[in-house]
Amino acid sequence: MCYRKIEAYCPTGKLLDLGCGDCGFLNAGYDRGFELYGSDLNPEVAKLARGPNLKFLVGPLEEQGLAAGAFDVVFTAATYEHLLDPAATTREIARILRPGGILAMVSVPNYRALNIRLGLEDWMVNRPPAHINFFTGAALAGLVAANGFRIREQWTYGLNPAPVKRRLLRQTSNEPLLDWLKKNKPKDRGDAFRPKIQAGGGRPWLRLPAYAYLHFNYFDCGDKLALIAEKT
């Protein structure tokens, strides 16, 4: 679904996944029209890549020495809430994108989400040190627009039942998040399952729910923020 959004603005070229994590996005796109690059702080992420000819950068983006205008697209998911200096990173993204290049951003926690507005958020994950930046849609768009971009699309998506479930099961805690996760480790469905879920492919019955999850705006109260921006 994310590739289709991106391809509406830029169907081919060099694409960098900033904070590529488990490589799910890269693995879903190796047969599309992009030359794919991944960037992450963890050098082990390259082992999760399944597609051919993927290239990896390890370390902060600002320290990579990339050429100006080197990329056509930068994609980033679930990353901005962790950055030490999101403004500096956004300026670097603008620098390495060609004029008219695309920044596609998804899965940034929305601090005007319905859970938060109704007082249902349990703050198990949405708190330091796991998250150190806290964005509303206006704040995220303002940050991007102030550092070299024009917003083309912006929306919220998703409703997260996990905080409500944890409250009902009395699983909330003030202990450090890492300690809590070790005690409440989610079930791992396996590497073979994970990329198919993220791509929405391989399991045709997932495509409609995946589309609805990513595109329904939830009246600006969705759990996640997303935007498409063009370098000015």
Beta strands, then each sheet from edge to edge (+ up, - down):
strand 1: 13-18
strand 2: 34-40
strand 3: 55-58
strand 4: 71-77
strand 5: 97-109
strand 6: 149-157
strand 7: 224-231
sheet 1: 3+ 2+ 1+ 4+ 5+ 7- 6+
end
